[in-house]
Amino acid sequence: MKEYQLEIFADYFQFHLHDENMNPNFGNAWDQFSVDNFLAITPEGIGIGTARNMDVPVTIKICDSEPKLKENLNQVFQINESDLSIISEKLVVIGCTEYYPDAKRIEIDNGIYRVRIYYSNLDKLSEDGLDGEDYYEIEIWKTDEVQESKFDRIKPVHNKT
């Protein structure tokens, strides 16, 4: 397993995962269902919603096989899963207004990957919503079949408005 610790500028309460050769447009993907569930899906990529529109801590784990769900879910508010195709051997992790050449790139084999996102400490934000203890852990593993996206709300989610 490879692990990456990142700080991503989550402008507009989101950041994105996609293949380097793709140029996803998330404009229409952020409907009310996606906003409520912190996940926007396009054929080209995944938009991950955040509790703050500031720099947020993100851990990405590239796993050799499907990992077990975390045992301790005390701080986890939601878990989402979706698929992502890689065709360039490079996964891009980028804030939606970040300068594309500066985006984090992670080398991985081409194929279909399952992406599991843990959203934690969404209730631990300052009153103005600028500071917080929220964090996002993403597990990625190769799969041989496309699956339906899953949304699993564990606790009520902090309201951004």
Secondary structure, 3 states (H helix, E strand, C coil): CEEEEEEEECHHHEEEEEECCCCCCCCCCCCHHHHHHCEEEECCEEEEECCCCCEEEEEEEEECCCCCCCCCCCCEEEEEEEEEEECCCEEEEEECCCCHHHCEEEECCCEEEEEEEEEECCCCECCCCCCECCEEEEEEEEECCCCCCEEEECCCCCCCC
